[in-house]
Amino acid sequence: MTRFVRRIALSQFRSHAATALDVDARPVALVGPNGAGKTNLLEALSMLSPGRGLRGAAVAEMARAPGALGWRVRATVETPEGAREIVSTGEPEGRRRVEIDGKPAAQGALGAVAPMLWLTPAMDRLWIEGAEGRRRFLDRAALSFFPDHGAAALAYEKAMRERNRLLRDGPADPAWLAALEARMAEAGGALAAARAATAARLNAAQSGAKTLFPLAEIAIVGDMEQRIAAAAGTPSAHPPEHADIVEDFRAALARARREDAAAGRALIGPHRSDLAATHAAKGVPARLCSTGEQKALLISLVLANARALAADTGAAPILLLDEVAAHLDAERRAALFGALCALGAQAWMTGTGPELFEALGARARRFAVAETAAGSTVREAA
């Protein structure tokens, strides 16, 4: 069984005034100069999934003309259960509205219809920059396995902001603080459990895989995640079995009120966790590997995520790979294309030259993207 975007139509999205593509299940190569609108098309595709898309941009930023009537992305997605219609609309006031099969839907529902994974050039520095980007990468992977992960993250952030405000403005009602800390602990337990389960899944999916990309052993640096991972059995994304860990976190938040008030923020919790990766064959932390090795480790994790999802659902997720081939040698490019085709994944890839995708041969559809005065244009290439 396969899952793929069969048709995508953009209206007033970034540089695309009106663009429509009809494709099949094969990988798609988008070729054109920098600034032509290739990444904008990938970003539009990412609006078929939950969250803020592959750039993390605000809804209003995606409109072709600021202050205009917003933007729209409409797609037909083939799934193992049949064709589904998705419409994602960016409204002028900055809200995003989603419809599935003609009915209003929550963003979270998109994860089951069109699960997506992506890589962008900005992620190339994942292992050497701050922990926030690594948490975001891990949470995106967790969301692919556990659709309610996003709701847990929102609940945690909301409770934490309220607690921070009360501690900052003071004097705070102890009963209200206790209630917020209980919410933080419950949502934090769900976050940590899903992350621990995701890390275990990614490590397992890499083990024994026949690939030229190195195995990236990952571990979460965070008290709750580490305690859950150390518990007997395979980590679960359902926190009730970790009630003691959740209660310990709630109690720690209560003890930390004075320190958190002085700092103006919560100093403990899964919002401060990090993701560590090691080049398994060399035993070297990813942050100390070469630039090429760091990219290869990242690709290895994305492929592992895709393999694990394919095993779960019977169909690989849709992959958005921005400039993924640019810094790979010919052997690794061929290995990547082979892995994508073996998975049966529809991968949307961008590149500045057609030579980057020669190894795909007839296994891919190719489109030329160009910038014109009227906006980006896309046409099928030979």
C-alpha positions, 0 to 999 in steps of 0.5 A: 500500500502507498500514501502520496499526494496525487494533486496539490494546488496553491493559491496566493502562497508565498511566491506562488500566485496559482500553482497546481501539480498532478503527480503519482506515487513516485518521488518528485524532483523540483529543480530550479535556481535559488529563489525560484519557489521550490522550498515554498512549494514544500512548505505548502505541502507541509501545511497538509500536516499538523503544526507550523510547517517546515519553516515554523512560520506564522500563518500571515507570513505565508501569504503572497501579498501581506494584508491580502485575502490569505492563502489556500492549499488544496490537495488530494492524498491517496491513502491505504483507506482511499483518496482524501481531500485536504484544504488548509487555509490561511486567513487574513487575521492569522488563523489557519483553518483545516478541512478534511473531505469537506468538513472542518477538522482539527489540525491534529487530524491531519497526522493520520491522513498525511503523515509527513517528515522533512529535512531542511538546510536549516537542520544541518546545524542541528547537532551543534546549535541550541537544544531547542532545535533538537527538541523540535526535531524529536517532538516532530518525530514523536508527533508522527507516532503519537498524534496526541503529542501536539495536544500534550505539548500545547497543554504543557506550554499553556500551564507553564506560561500561566504559572510563570505569570503568577510567579512573576506578578505575585503574590500567587494563590498557592491553590491555583499554583498547585493546580497549574503544577498538576497540569504541567506534571500530567502533560509533561509526563505525556510529553516525556513518555512519547519522547522516550518511546520515540527514541526507542523506536528510532534506535530500533528502526536503525538497527540492522538496516542495510544502508550507507548512512551511519547508525545514529544512537540517540538518547534524551537528556532529561530527567523524566525521559531518562527515568521513563526509558529506564523503566522495565519494558519498552517505553510507552506513550501512555503516562499512567504507568509512570504515575510516580515520575509524574508525581515527583515532577509535580512535587519538584515544581512546588519546591522550585517556586522561589527559584523559578520566580527569581528566574522568571521561568520554570527551570526544570521540566521537559521543556529543557530536555535535549537530544544527544546522538552518537555516530555508533560505528565511531563512538563519536558524539554527533556534535564532534563529527564532520559536517558530512557525517552530521548530515548523514546521521540526520538522514539516517534518523529520518529514514528510520522514522519513515521505516518505523511508520511504514511498519506501523501503518503499512504505508510510508509517510510523505517526505519533504527533503529540501536540498537534501542531495546538494552535499551528498556524494554520488554514492550516498545520493544513489543510496538515499534514492534507493532507500526512498524507492525501497520504502515506497515513499513519495519524497518531494526533493529540491535541487538547483540542477538536474544532475543531482537526480540523475541516479533516480532515472525513470523512478521519479517525476521531474519539474522545473521551477522558475521565478517570473514577474507573475510569480513562481511557475512549475512545469514538468521537465523531461 
